Amino acid sequence: MIVAADNLTTSRPSVRRSVENRDEAFVRELCASLERAGAAWIDLNPGYLPVSRRDDTWSWLVRTAEAACSATLILDAADPASLELALGFCTRPPVLNMATAEESRLGPVLDIAAHHGLEAIAATMTATVPPSAEERLALAALIVQEAESRGMSTARLIIDPMAMPLALPGGEAHAAAVLATLRALPQVFDPPPRRLIALSNLVTASAGARAEFAAGPYLAAAFGAGLEVVMMDALNPELMRLVRLLNVFEGQGIFAPGEFTP
């Protein structure tokens, strides 16, 4: 299971300040810390950028992150034009994040991914997130169809079935639907797309209640359902220990008790 760190986002005040002030030392140390912790991918999310600031911000952020670590970078922007601009500053292949099933975002992101031979994350949502696994799978089918029409293999797609805050009304039904979608994707598509969840979405405090205690159990359940990439706080030592243990269960490594002692 791959850990994609979601720590480098301007929704975190310290990151926002560092990006605004071009604090290279902060971003370098954060990227290095995430890689040391075990993150193989790092999500770069500078938040909303007016057109006048995109070039300078993406240039600085990508070059600083690439110099600080060898992790795969995820370019995270809602506007496909911003993604394409950021891609121009990369010296190694990134992952594109994120497309949705909305026509205005899906086609342009897949066009970029297909043209450059990149992987792309696509979420099973339109303007809203559907409540059921069946509706999520229907949107996944649309995403796969659009990718294949561009000559893009589903093996380069990463489907995000959209974990929702557990504390919201209906949150438990969404949690169950995400697990069902993870299990079903390899049965529906050949070759199957990779499967990702944003674990932080499940336990966000913005939903009005704290649910951090659910992160570990849900991650284990998602792993059992076939999860391959988890986007999460890579500086959470408890969750990172769990990831290492789950990878041992999958035959990736040897169990050494000392590695799992808090």
N, C-alpha and C positions, 0 to 999 in steps of 0.2 A: 504494500500500500504506500502510495506516494503522499508525502505531506507538502501541501502548498500553503505557505505562510501568508496569512492575511494581515500581518502586523504593519505593513508599510502602506497605510491608507490615511488620507488626510481627514478622515472622520475621527482619528485620534488627534487630540490637540497638540501633542508633542511633535507628531509627524507634520501636521499642518504648519506649525511654526518653522520647522526645519526646512520645509519646501519653500515657504514664503521668504525666509531669510537666506536661502541657499547655504544651509549649514551642512557642508560636505562631510565633516567629521561625524556628525550624528548619523547621517544616512549610511555612511560606510560602516560604522560600528554596528548599526542595526542589522544590515545585510550580513555582515560577518557573524554576528551572534545567532541569527536565524539559521545560517548554514551550519555553524558548530552544533546547534541544537538538534539538527537532523532534517531540516527542511531541504527538499530537493528542488522545489519551485518556490518563487517569491512573487507575490502579486503586487504590481506597482499601480496604485490607484491615487492619482493626484486630485481626484474629485472634479467638480465642474470647472472647466477652463474656458474663459472667453477666447475667441479666435485669436485675439491680439497677443495672448500670453501662451498659447499652446506650443509654439515652436521652441521658445526659450526654456519653458518648464520641462517638456519632454526631453529635450536635448540634455539638459543638466541631469535630470533624474535617471535616464537610461545610462548615460555614460558613467555617472557616479556609482550606480548599482553594479554595472558590469565590471568596473574596476575593483569593486570590493569583494566580489564572490564569483564562484563558478556555477552557481545555481541557475536553472532555467528561469527566465523572467516571464511573467504573465503581464501583458499589456491590458489594462483594465480601463475601458472608457465606454460610455453609452453611445457616443457618436462615432460611427465607422470612419468618418474623415479624420477624427482625432487618432484613432488606432493606426490608420495608414501613415499619418504623419510620424507617430512614435516609432513605427516600424523602420522608418528611414534612418533612425539613429542607432539601430541595433547592429552589432557586429556578429552576433550569433543568433540562431533561430529562437524566437520567443513563442509563447502560446497566446492566442488572441482570446480576450474575454471582454464583453460577452455578447453573444448573439441571443436573441429570443425568437419566438415563432412569429413575431410581428414582421410583416413584409418589409417595412422601412429599415429594419435592423438585420434581419436574417440574410437577405440576398447580398447586401453590400459586404457584410463580414465574411460570408462564405466566398464571395468573389475574391477578396483579398487573400484568404487562406488558400484557396485553390490556385491562385496565380503564383503564390510564393511557396507552395508546398508545406504549409504550416498546419498545426493542430489548432482547433477552435473549440471553445466552450460554448455550448448553446443550452439555454434554459427552456424548460417546457412551460412557457407562459406567454401570454399576449399582454394586454393591458392589465390583466389580473392573473392570479394563479388558480388553476382549476382545482377543485377539491378532491377529485378521485384519481386513482391510478389509471383507470381506463382513459380518462381525458388527457392525462399526462402522456400516456403512450400514443394517443392519437396525434398530439403535437410533436412527439418524438418522430413519428412516422413522416410528418410533414417536413421536419428538419432533415431527416435522412434523404427524403425524395429530392429536396432542393440541393443537397450536397451532391448526390449522385448525378443530378442533371448538369452539374458543373465538372463532372469527371473526378470528383473528390471521394475517396474511399471512406466508408463509415469508420474504418480503423483510425482515421485522423479526426474523428468527431469525439468530443467529450460531452456527454449529456448530463446536465444538472437538473434533476427532477424537483428542485426548489423546496428545500426544507423551510418551514415557516416557524415563527416563534411558538414554542409550545404553550406559552402562557396566554396566547390569544384564544378567543372563543373558537372552538373547532380545531385547535392546534394539535390535539391528539389524533384526530382523524387525518390531518395532513401528514403527521409523522408516520402513521401506518401506511398511507398511500405512497409515500416516498420509498419505504422499504419494499412494498409490493412492486413498484416500478423498477427498482434496482434488480429485483429477482427476475422480472419479466423481460428486460431488454435483451439478454442473450438468447432468449427463446424466440424472439420476434425478428431479430436482425442477424444476418450472416454476411460478412463478419460483424460482430457486435461493436457498437461504439464503447468507448471507455465510460466509466460511471464516476461521477463526482457529486459530493454534497458540500455545502458551506455550513459546517457545524456551528459556527458562531451565530448564524441566523436562528438556529433552534433555541439558543439559550440567551439571546439578547435581552438585556434589562429594559430596553425601550418598550417592550410589550407590557410593562407595568408590574412585573413580578420577576423575581430572581429564580433562574432555573439551571444554574451552572451544574448542579448535582446530576442533571440528566445527561450531560455531555458524554461522559465516559460510557454509561450503559447504552446510549443510543449509538455511539461510535462502534461499539462491539456488535450491536444488532445489525448495523449497516454493513460492517465487515462480513458478517455471516450471510448477508444478502448479496454479496459480490462487489462491494465498494472497492474502487481502485485508487481514487484520489480523494483526499480530504482537505478542504480548505479550512484552516483553523489557526488559533493562536499557537505558534510554534515555540513560544517562550513559556508555555504552561508545562512545567516538568511532569506533572501527574499524567496529563494527556499524552505527552511524548513517551513516557514509560509504557503506557498502554499500547501505543502504536508499535513500539519495538516488540512488545510481547505478542501482539497479534501477528506481526510479521514472523516471529518464531513459530507460531502455530501453523503458518503457511509454508514452513520449511525454509524460510529465509533467515538463517542464522542458528546459533546454538544457545540454549537457555543457560545463562550464567547468572545465578541469583544476585550477585553483587551489583549487576547492572540495573536491577529493579528495586534496589533499596532506596527509600526516600532520603 
